[in-house]
Structures are given as structure tokens and as C-alpha cells.
Amino acid sequence: MKKYVVYSHQGGISLNGRQYLLNSNDELLKFESPTEVMDYLAPHGIKATTEVELEAHGIWITEDESFV
């Protein structure tokens, strides 16, 4: 099953490395679907219903490559 992770670019500059959303153990926070990502982010002030809306906030979703 695919898993998804969330990242942004440091300082909003895509030439910088990716900063991933981590759990309390400093491990990648993994989600079952992009919708689950948006549900998680909503109470944290990021209101989005599509990946395009997330990108407007400087947030991207990608498949976790360790499951590919």
C-alpha cells in the first residue's frame, strides 16, 4: 500500500532541501492518502481540499519511496 509524506522547502526556496513533517520520534509522518494529509493539516491552520491548494501554502505531498 502506498504511503504519503509531506514536505516544504526551507525558506520557500525550491533550491533548498526538503523539510519533511516528522512525528514526535523525529521519524517521517506517513499518511494513507492525500486526503488524510489535508485532514491532519486542517486543525493546524492549513485549509486545503486539493494538492494544488496545499502547494499555494508551500506544502507538497509525495509518495514515501521506502514503500515503492
TIVO-430185 format. One record per residue: chain; x, y, z of N, C-alpha, C in turn. Coordinates in nm, 4 decimals, m for minus. Atoms other than C-alpha are relative to their C-alpha. Example, Ala and Ser with C-alpha at 12.3 -4.5 7.8 and 13.67 -1.06 7.14 Angstrom:
# residues 2
+----+----------+----------+----------+----------+----------+----------+----------+----------+----------+
! ch !      n.x !      n.y !      n.z !     ca.x !     ca.y !     ca.z !      c.x !      c.y !      c.z !
+----+----------+----------+----------+----------+----------+----------+----------+----------+----------+
!  A !   0.0890 !  m0.1190 !   0.0000 !   1.2300 !  m0.4500 !   0.7800 !   0.0900 !   0.1200 !   0.0000 !
!  A !  m0.0820 !  m0.1190 !  m0.0060 !   1.3670 !  m0.1060 !   0.7140 !  m0.0770 !   0.1090 !   0.0730 !
+----+----------+----------+----------+----------+----------+----------+----------+----------+----------+
***
This chain:
# residues 68
+----+----------+----------+----------+----------+----------+----------+----------+----------+----------+
! ch !      n.x !      n.y !      n.z !     ca.x !     ca.y !     ca.z !      c.x !      c.y !      c.z !
+----+----------+----------+----------+----------+----------+----------+----------+----------+----------+
!  A !   0.0844 !  m0.1186 !   0.0000 !   0.0000 !   0.0000 !   0.0000 !   0.0883 !   0.1240 !   0.0000 !
!  A !  m0.0747 !  m0.1249 !   0.0069 !   0.1258 !   0.3459 !  m0.0856 !  m0.0158 !   0.0787 !   0.1292 !
!  A !   0.0014 !  m0.0951 !  m0.1109 !   0.2127 !   0.5875 !   0.1919 !   0.0438 !   0.1342 !  m0.0547 !
!  A !  m0.0304 !  m0.1360 !   0.0454 !   0.2414 !   0.9628 !   0.1558 !   0.0678 !   0.0780 !   0.1114 !
!  A !  m0.0690 !  m0.0869 !  m0.0946 !   0.4712 !   1.2143 !   0.3227 !  m0.0163 !   0.1440 !  m0.0465 !
!  A !   0.0222 !  m0.1427 !   0.0237 !   0.4556 !   1.5933 !   0.3447 !   0.1329 !   0.0737 !   0.0147 !
!  A !  m0.1229 !  m0.0789 !  m0.0119 !   0.7351 !   1.8403 !   0.2809 !  m0.0227 !   0.1430 !  m0.0478 !
!  A !  m0.0075 !  m0.1369 !   0.0514 !   0.8118 !   2.2054 !   0.2207 !   0.1472 !   0.0286 !  m0.0249 !
!  A !  m0.1384 !  m0.0396 !   0.0256 !   1.1241 !   2.3852 !   0.1065 !   0.0395 !   0.1071 !   0.1003 !
!  A !  m0.0496 !  m0.0956 !  m0.0980 !   1.3306 !   2.5730 !   0.3624 !  m0.0010 !   0.1399 !  m0.0593 !
!  A !   0.0068 !  m0.1382 !   0.0460 !   1.2596 !   2.9421 !   0.3256 !  m0.0861 !   0.0172 !  m0.1241 !
!  A !   0.0841 !  m0.0073 !   0.1179 !   1.0135 !   2.8607 !   0.0459 !   0.0764 !  m0.0019 !  m0.1309 !
!  A !  m0.0849 !  m0.0003 !   0.1190 !   1.3029 !   2.8229 !  m0.1992 !   0.0266 !  m0.1444 !  m0.0418 !
!  A !  m0.0096 !   0.1388 !   0.0437 !   1.2965 !   2.5035 !  m0.4060 !   0.1435 !  m0.0486 !  m0.0213 !
!  A !  m0.1401 !   0.0421 !   0.0115 !   1.6766 !   2.5036 !  m0.4434 !   0.0512 !  m0.0555 !   0.1329 !
!  A !  m0.0377 !   0.0525 !  m0.1308 !   1.6981 !   2.4307 !  m0.0703 !  m0.0557 !  m0.1407 !   0.0145 !
!  A !   0.0476 !   0.1357 !  m0.0248 !   1.6494 !   2.0799 !   0.0621 !  m0.1427 !  m0.0035 !   0.0513 !
!  A !   0.1366 !   0.0190 !  m0.0488 !   1.3113 !   1.9403 !   0.1579 !  m0.0013 !  m0.0139 !   0.1517 !
!  A !   0.0239 !   0.0156 !  m0.1433 !   1.1856 !   1.9701 !   0.5147 !  m0.1275 !  m0.0822 !   0.0140 !
!  A !   0.1128 !   0.0914 !  m0.0113 !   0.9578 !   1.6775 !   0.5968 !  m0.0714 !   0.0154 !   0.1332 !
!  A !   0.0803 !   0.0008 !  m0.1218 !   0.6779 !   1.6617 !   0.8504 !   0.0370 !  m0.1255 !   0.0783 !
!  A !  m0.0460 !   0.1108 !  m0.0833 !   0.8008 !   1.4435 !   1.1388 !  m0.0947 !  m0.0231 !   0.1171 !
!  A !   0.0777 !   0.0294 !  m0.1203 !   0.6330 !   1.2680 !   1.4287 !   0.0838 !   0.0337 !   0.1240 !
!  A !  m0.0694 !  m0.0358 !  m0.1250 !   0.7342 !   1.3067 !   1.7945 !   0.1308 !  m0.0760 !   0.0196 !
!  A !  m0.1251 !   0.0760 !  m0.0061 !   1.0135 !   1.0480 !   1.7427 !   0.0968 !   0.0405 !  m0.1116 !
!  A !  m0.0823 !  m0.0501 !   0.1110 !   1.1653 !   1.2525 !   1.4558 !   0.0056 !  m0.0967 !  m0.1174 !
!  A !   0.0127 !   0.0890 !   0.1149 !   1.0500 !   0.9916 !   1.2018 !  m0.1030 !   0.0604 !  m0.0953 !
!  A !   0.0959 !  m0.0508 !   0.0973 !   0.8618 !   1.0668 !   0.8811 !  m0.1420 !  m0.0310 !   0.0441 !
!  A !   0.1418 !   0.0180 !  m0.0277 !   0.4940 !   1.1177 !   0.9496 !  m0.0627 !  m0.0467 !  m0.1307 !
!  A !   0.0497 !   0.0616 !   0.1229 !   0.3251 !   0.8887 !   0.6956 !  m0.1524 !  m0.0073 !   0.0033 !
!  A !   0.1454 !  m0.0042 !   0.0132 !  m0.0316 !   0.9082 !   0.5684 !  m0.0453 !  m0.1012 !  m0.1042 !
!  A !   0.0574 !   0.0977 !   0.0925 !  m0.2579 !   0.6638 !   0.3853 !  m0.0427 !   0.0625 !  m0.1320 !
!  A !   0.0506 !  m0.0655 !   0.1210 !  m0.3828 !   0.9210 !   0.1318 !   0.0255 !   0.1507 !   0.0087 !
!  A !  m0.0097 !  m0.1459 !  m0.0034 !  m0.3515 !   1.2855 !   0.0301 !  m0.1143 !   0.0634 !   0.0804 !
!  A !   0.1127 !  m0.0520 !  m0.0789 !  m0.6958 !   1.3414 !   0.1842 !   0.0301 !  m0.0065 !   0.1489 !
!  A !  m0.0383 !   0.0113 !  m0.1409 !  m0.5636 !   1.2161 !   0.5187 !   0.0992 !   0.1089 !   0.0387 !
!  A !  m0.0952 !  m0.1095 !  m0.0243 !  m0.2798 !   1.4692 !   0.4901 !  m0.0768 !   0.1295 !   0.0253 !
!  A !   0.0764 !  m0.1249 !  m0.0123 !  m0.5281 !   1.7538 !   0.4410 !  m0.0836 !   0.0010 !   0.1274 !
!  A !   0.0759 !   0.0100 !  m0.1251 !  m0.7429 !   1.6299 !   0.7304 !   0.0903 !   0.0261 !   0.1201 !
!  A !  m0.0954 !  m0.0220 !  m0.1086 !  m0.4332 !   1.6307 !   0.9534 !   0.0404 !   0.1473 !   0.0097 !
!  A !  m0.0483 !  m0.1378 !   0.0008 !  m0.3223 !   1.9792 !   0.8486 !  m0.1075 !   0.1026 !   0.0351 !
!  A !   0.1095 !  m0.0957 !  m0.0223 !  m0.6656 !   2.1459 !   0.8804 !  m0.0024 !   0.0571 !   0.1419 !
!  A !   0.0007 !  m0.0582 !  m0.1345 !  m0.6618 !   2.1787 !   1.2620 !   0.1268 !   0.0792 !   0.0341 !
!  A !  m0.1256 !  m0.0727 !  m0.0196 !  m0.3084 !   2.3186 !   1.2304 !   0.0044 !   0.1284 !  m0.0829 !
!  A !   0.0097 !  m0.1281 !   0.0689 !  m0.4301 !   2.6154 !   1.0258 !   0.0190 !  m0.0044 !  m0.1501 !
!  A !  m0.0160 !   0.0119 !   0.1447 !  m0.3766 !   2.4819 !   0.6723 !  m0.1300 !  m0.0551 !  m0.0564 !
!  A !   0.1286 !   0.0390 !   0.0577 !  m0.7135 !   2.4752 !   0.4995 !   0.0183 !  m0.0236 !  m0.1490 !
!  A !  m0.0149 !   0.0350 !   0.1413 !  m0.6916 !   2.2912 !   0.1666 !  m0.0845 !  m0.1233 !  m0.0282 !
!  A !   0.0768 !   0.1174 !   0.0413 !  m0.9082 !   2.0455 !  m0.0227 !   0.0611 !  m0.0691 !  m0.1211 !
!  A !  m0.0711 !   0.0604 !   0.1133 !  m0.6705 !   1.9754 !  m0.3122 !   0.1499 !   0.0172 !   0.0200 !
!  A !  m0.1455 !  m0.0139 !  m0.0071 !  m0.2991 !   1.9271 !  m0.3571 !   0.0459 !   0.1349 !  m0.0550 !
!  A !  m0.0334 !  m0.1316 !   0.0555 !  m0.2913 !   2.2461 !  m0.5661 !  m0.0150 !   0.1077 !   0.1080 !
!  A !   0.0182 !  m0.0966 !  m0.1094 !  m0.4294 !   2.4411 !  m0.2684 !   0.1112 !  m0.0138 !   0.1030 !
!  A !  m0.1125 !   0.0193 !  m0.0922 !  m0.1612 !   2.2859 !  m0.0450 !   0.1262 !   0.0659 !  m0.0550 !
!  A !  m0.1189 !  m0.0593 !   0.0618 !   0.1065 !   2.3939 !  m0.2907 !  m0.0009 !   0.1518 !   0.0106 !
!  A !   0.0100 !  m0.1453 !  m0.0187 !  m0.0243 !   2.7510 !  m0.2608 !   0.0489 !   0.0413 !   0.1385 !
!  A !  m0.0529 !  m0.0232 !  m0.1351 !   0.0754 !   2.7212 !   0.1085 !   0.1480 !  m0.0393 !   0.0095 !
!  A !  m0.1402 !   0.0428 !  m0.0011 !   0.4213 !   2.5928 !   0.0082 !   0.0190 !  m0.1395 !   0.0549 !
!  A !  m0.0034 !   0.1361 !  m0.0542 !   0.3387 !   2.2348 !   0.1086 !  m0.0250 !  m0.0979 !  m0.1142 !
!  A !   0.0131 !   0.1012 !   0.1040 !   0.3822 !   1.9310 !  m0.1160 !  m0.0188 !  m0.1372 !   0.0637 !
!  A !   0.0193 !   0.1397 !  m0.0401 !   0.2740 !   1.5672 !  m0.0859 !   0.0689 !  m0.0871 !  m0.1020 !
!  A !  m0.0635 !   0.0951 !   0.0903 !   0.4776 !   1.2828 !  m0.2320 !  m0.0119 !  m0.1403 !   0.0577 !
!  A !   0.0006 !   0.1378 !  m0.0485 !   0.4788 !   0.9066 !  m0.2124 !   0.1279 !  m0.0269 !   0.0768 !
!  A !  m0.1153 !   0.0389 !  m0.0787 !   0.7086 !   0.7649 !   0.0511 !   0.0734 !  m0.1095 !  m0.0790 !
!  A !  m0.0728 !   0.0906 !   0.0883 !   0.9737 !   0.5937 !  m0.1611 !   0.0434 !  m0.1292 !   0.0683 !
!  A !  m0.0393 !   0.1239 !  m0.0676 !   1.0543 !   0.3346 !   0.1064 !  m0.1058 !  m0.1087 !  m0.0177 !
!  A !   0.1056 !   0.0980 !   0.0230 !   0.7237 !   0.1651 !   0.0146 !  m0.0157 !  m0.0339 !  m0.1473 !
!  A !   0.0163 !   0.0200 !   0.1445 !   0.7691 !   0.1755 !  m0.3644 !   0.0703 !  m0.1271 !  m0.0413 !
+----+----------+----------+----------+----------+----------+----------+----------+----------+----------+
***
